[in-house]
Amino acid sequence: MHEPIPHMQDFFEAIDIVTSFTGREVYYMASVDKVYMPDISGIMEQAHQIRLDSYSTFI
């Protein structure tokens, strides 16, 4: 399990918009004025997959 990044936690607490850490995608839904993001473990998994995908294009 990954720990939250303190300065990012502070950022989301400081902005004046509801942020829901759920799902697998990052997007803004204007109809409910809400940002949706995966939780930290989902973000780390996506970053790892991007690195793997990028590496495979070079070999």
Backbone bond lengths (Angstrom), bond angles and torsions (degrees), N, CA, C in turn:
res aa  C-N    CA-C-N  psi(-1)  N-CA   C-N-CA  omega(-1)  CA-C   N-CA-C  phi
1 M - - - 1.456 - - 1.527 108.63 -
2 H 1.301 116.69 140.67 1.456 122.13 -178.74 1.523 109.98 -97.74
3 E 1.303 114.71 145.20 1.464 121.26 178.77 1.525 109.83 -88.73
4 P 1.331 117.78 146.12 1.470 120.11 174.78 1.529 111.02 -59.55
5 I 1.315 115.93 149.60 1.459 122.25 177.11 1.530 106.76 -89.10
6 P 1.342 117.70 116.92 1.472 120.28 -171.74 1.527 114.91 -52.46
7 H 1.342 119.62 -46.65 1.466 119.26 -176.91 1.538 111.28 -69.87
8 M 1.318 117.49 -26.33 1.475 119.11 175.57 1.532 109.98 -75.90
9 Q 1.308 116.24 -37.06 1.465 120.37 175.68 1.528 109.70 -59.90
10 D 1.336 116.28 -43.50 1.463 121.55 177.84 1.524 111.10 -61.64
11 F 1.338 116.54 -40.45 1.458 121.08 179.55 1.526 110.85 -60.30
12 F 1.324 117.08 -49.62 1.464 119.58 -177.90 1.523 112.44 -66.79
13 E 1.310 116.43 -29.69 1.464 119.14 175.37 1.525 111.34 -73.49
14 A 1.346 117.82 -28.22 1.463 121.83 -176.48 1.527 113.78 -82.51
15 I 1.343 117.56 -29.97 1.468 118.75 -178.75 1.524 109.27 -76.11
16 D 1.298 114.41 150.00 1.461 119.74 -174.83 1.532 110.26 -96.02
17 I 1.324 115.86 61.88 1.457 120.76 177.12 1.528 108.47 -151.18
18 V 1.297 115.84 144.61 1.461 120.49 178.51 1.523 108.42 -72.95
19 T 1.320 116.35 129.80 1.452 122.12 178.57 1.517 108.19 -120.42
20 S 1.330 115.83 124.34 1.455 121.64 -179.98 1.524 108.87 -108.42
21 F 1.322 116.81 119.18 1.456 121.45 179.76 1.522 108.64 -92.15
22 T 1.333 114.11 87.56 1.463 121.06 -177.20 1.522 109.36 -155.15
23 G 1.286 117.20 158.81 1.461 120.92 177.07 1.512 112.96 81.03
24 R 1.353 115.59 -166.06 1.463 120.94 -176.37 1.524 112.93 -121.52
25 E 1.329 117.64 0.41 1.459 121.24 -176.87 1.519 110.73 -124.26
26 V 1.346 114.66 156.69 1.463 121.34 175.13 1.517 107.51 -105.43
27 Y 1.338 116.77 123.77 1.458 120.05 177.57 1.526 110.16 -161.48
28 Y 1.325 114.49 161.08 1.467 122.68 176.46 1.516 107.77 -109.98
29 M 1.335 117.86 130.95 1.460 122.80 177.08 1.529 108.08 -110.32
30 A 1.338 114.81 103.03 1.467 120.56 -175.34 1.526 112.40 -62.45
31 S 1.324 117.59 -33.96 1.469 120.07 -175.93 1.529 112.53 -62.00
32 V 1.327 117.37 -26.01 1.465 120.75 177.17 1.531 111.81 -118.09
33 D 1.367 116.82 3.77 1.456 123.28 179.59 1.526 111.26 50.53
34 K 1.343 114.83 57.00 1.457 120.89 -175.37 1.521 110.23 -140.52
35 V 1.335 115.57 142.01 1.467 122.66 174.14 1.522 107.46 -99.95
36 Y 1.318 115.76 133.98 1.465 121.53 176.29 1.517 108.64 -112.56
37 M 1.321 116.05 133.28 1.465 121.94 179.43 1.523 108.28 -142.39
38 P 1.339 116.63 149.59 1.470 117.63 171.61 1.524 109.36 -67.95
39 D 1.315 116.58 158.96 1.459 118.24 175.42 1.525 108.97 -68.38
40 I 1.306 118.06 173.45 1.466 122.10 -172.71 1.526 111.55 -58.49
41 S 1.327 118.44 -37.42 1.471 119.23 179.99 1.517 110.76 -66.38
42 G 1.339 117.95 -35.33 1.462 121.04 176.94 1.513 111.92 -66.67
43 I 1.319 117.15 -38.88 1.460 121.53 178.57 1.531 109.72 -65.74
44 M 1.324 116.63 -43.02 1.462 120.30 -179.86 1.528 110.84 -65.39
45 E 1.328 118.18 -37.79 1.466 121.23 176.92 1.523 110.34 -63.28
46 Q 1.333 117.27 -42.84 1.463 120.82 179.29 1.524 110.56 -64.64
47 A 1.322 117.99 -41.40 1.463 121.17 179.31 1.522 110.02 -62.93
48 H 1.310 117.18 -40.63 1.462 121.37 178.60 1.528 109.94 -63.87
49 Q 1.320 117.28 -43.40 1.464 120.64 -179.83 1.529 111.17 -65.01
50 I 1.311 117.67 -38.61 1.468 121.00 177.99 1.526 109.85 -62.08
51 R 1.337 116.88 -42.39 1.466 119.94 177.78 1.524 110.86 -61.81
52 L 1.339 117.36 -42.39 1.454 120.69 178.91 1.531 111.15 -64.41
53 D 1.326 116.12 -43.89 1.474 120.52 179.18 1.519 110.87 -62.99
54 S 1.328 117.23 -41.98 1.463 121.17 179.80 1.521 110.46 -64.61
55 Y 1.317 116.96 -42.54 1.463 120.96 179.77 1.528 110.84 -62.64
56 S 1.330 116.67 -41.26 1.465 119.61 -176.50 1.530 112.41 -66.19
57 T 1.329 118.60 -22.43 1.460 120.01 178.29 1.530 111.83 -74.30
58 F 1.345 116.87 -19.33 1.457 120.60 -178.52 1.522 113.31 -92.49
59 I 1.332 117.69 -12.99 1.468 118.40 -179.86 1.499 113.00 -105.01
